[in-house]
Amino acid sequence: MRERLPEYLKRPIIDTDKTRTVRKILKTKCLNTVCENARCPNKNECYTKNTATFLIMGNVCTRNCRYCNIGCAKPEPLDQNEPKHAAEAIQALGLKYAVITSVTRDDLPDGGAEHFTNCIKEIRTLTPEVKIEILTPDFKGDRNALDVIIKAHPEVFNHNIETVERLFKTARPQAIYSRSLEVLKYVKDNSDIITKSGLMVGLGETIEEIEQTLLALNSAGCDIVTIGQYIQPSKEHLPVAKYYTPEEFEELKKLAEKCGIKHYQIGPLVRSSYNAAELHH
């Protein structure tokens, strides 16, 4: 039986003119958001702040991570108009800080690196003042793909480690813990781009394993770390092993500081892109 969601993880449903406007703009431009596709608990709050995290390259993934609500299937060809539409939506929403993420596209030779850079270029053409954060897959560790991203120079490069090393095979069977760390380190070593990563807790990790992961992220030069509670999207997904209390999240903040992480956002409902602009200094 699924454990009941603690009260502090529940969010009110907000339906206002503002949230409806955001949805309408996204629909008009035929854009996906991770807010809707991953059933983010914060989406209505973000919509009221006129922000959304854009999900590019379709809404099906070539990987089947067992915590993620985005479906795994054969992807459609890339929509070449998507970068322009994303830029137009960002302009229409009046965003000052845009977060662009994607499904993993192992079917593409460059993993979609060029598509990311086309989005960055289109946004900068239409709204040069907008700060851009990208949240990318690991591109199979391909340095040529990472070089394409580095050249486009987003303000923030985010790649999520997601969980501790021991749980990678269970949660992320097609990903590799060391490869994710190498991706972050490569971007940090070869640019002045701010790097960021995030992990979920509640999959059965120990505090010692969280500490090891934070130390590894710090060693990779990661500037910003986010930690939030894993919430099971459906009964087909990995079950929640533990709901961390708000007090335990306060302890995780102390742990992050002990591990040398200077900028972090840690809390039950923290997600990778949640209040991203506030962490960009």
Rosetta blueprint (number, residue, H / E / L):
1 M L
2 R L
3 E L
4 R L
5 L L
6 P L
7 E H
8 Y H
9 L H
10 K L
11 R L
12 P L
13 I L
14 I L
15 D L
16 T L
17 D H
18 K H
19 T H
20 R H
21 T H
22 V H
23 R H
24 K H
25 I H
26 L H
27 K H
28 T H
29 K L
30 C L
31 L L
32 N E
33 T E
34 V H
35 C H
36 E H
37 N H
38 A L
39 R L
40 C L
41 P L
42 N L
43 K H
44 N H
45 E H
46 C H
47 Y H
48 T H
49 K L
50 N L
51 T L
52 A L
53 T E
54 F E
55 L E
56 I E
57 M L
58 G L
59 N L
60 V E
61 C E
62 T L
63 R L
64 N L
65 C L
66 R L
67 Y L
68 C L
69 N L
70 I L
71 G E
72 C E
73 A L
74 K L
75 P L
76 E L
77 P L
78 L L
79 D L
80 Q L
81 N L
82 E H
83 P H
84 K H
85 H H
86 A H
87 A H
88 E H
89 A H
90 I H
91 Q H
92 A H
93 L H
94 G L
95 L L
96 K L
97 Y E
98 A E
99 V E
100 I E
101 T E
102 S E
103 V L
104 T L
105 R L
106 D L
107 D L
108 L L
109 P L
110 D L
111 G L
112 G L
113 A H
114 E H
115 H H
116 F H
117 T H
118 N H
119 C H
120 I H
121 K H
122 E H
123 I H
124 R H
125 T H
126 L H
127 T L
128 P L
129 E L
130 V L
131 K E
132 I E
133 E E
134 I E
135 L E
136 T L
137 P L
138 D L
139 F H
140 K H
141 G H
142 D L
143 R H
144 N H
145 A H
146 L H
147 D H
148 V H
149 I H
150 I H
151 K H
152 A H
153 H L
154 P L
155 E L
156 V E
157 F E
158 N E
159 H L
160 N L
161 I L
162 E E
163 T L
164 V L
165 E H
166 R H
167 L H
168 F H
169 K H
170 T H
171 A H
172 R L
173 P L
174 Q L
175 A L
176 I L
177 Y H
178 S H
179 R H
180 S H
181 L H
182 E H
183 V H
184 L H
185 K H
186 Y H
187 V H
188 K H
189 D H
190 N L
191 S L
192 D L
193 I L
194 I E
195 T E
196 K E
197 S E
198 G E
199 L E
200 M E
201 V E
202 G L
203 L L
204 G L
205 E L
206 T L
207 I H
208 E H
209 E H
210 I H
211 E H
212 Q H
213 T H
214 L H
215 L H
216 A H
217 L H
218 N H
219 S H
220 A L
221 G L
222 C L
223 D L
224 I E
225 V E
226 T E
227 I E
228 G E
229 Q E
230 Y L
231 I L
232 Q L
233 P L
234 S L
235 K L
236 E L
237 H L
238 L L
239 P L
240 V L
241 A L
242 K L
243 Y L
244 Y L
245 T L
246 P H
247 E H
248 E H
249 F H
250 E H
251 E H
252 L H
253 K H
254 K H
255 L H
256 A H
257 E H
258 K H
259 C L
260 G L
261 I L
262 K L
263 H E
264 Y E
265 Q E
266 I E
267 G L
268 P L
269 L L
270 V L
271 R L
272 S L
273 S L
274 Y L
275 N L
276 A H
277 A H
278 E H
279 L H
280 H L
281 H L
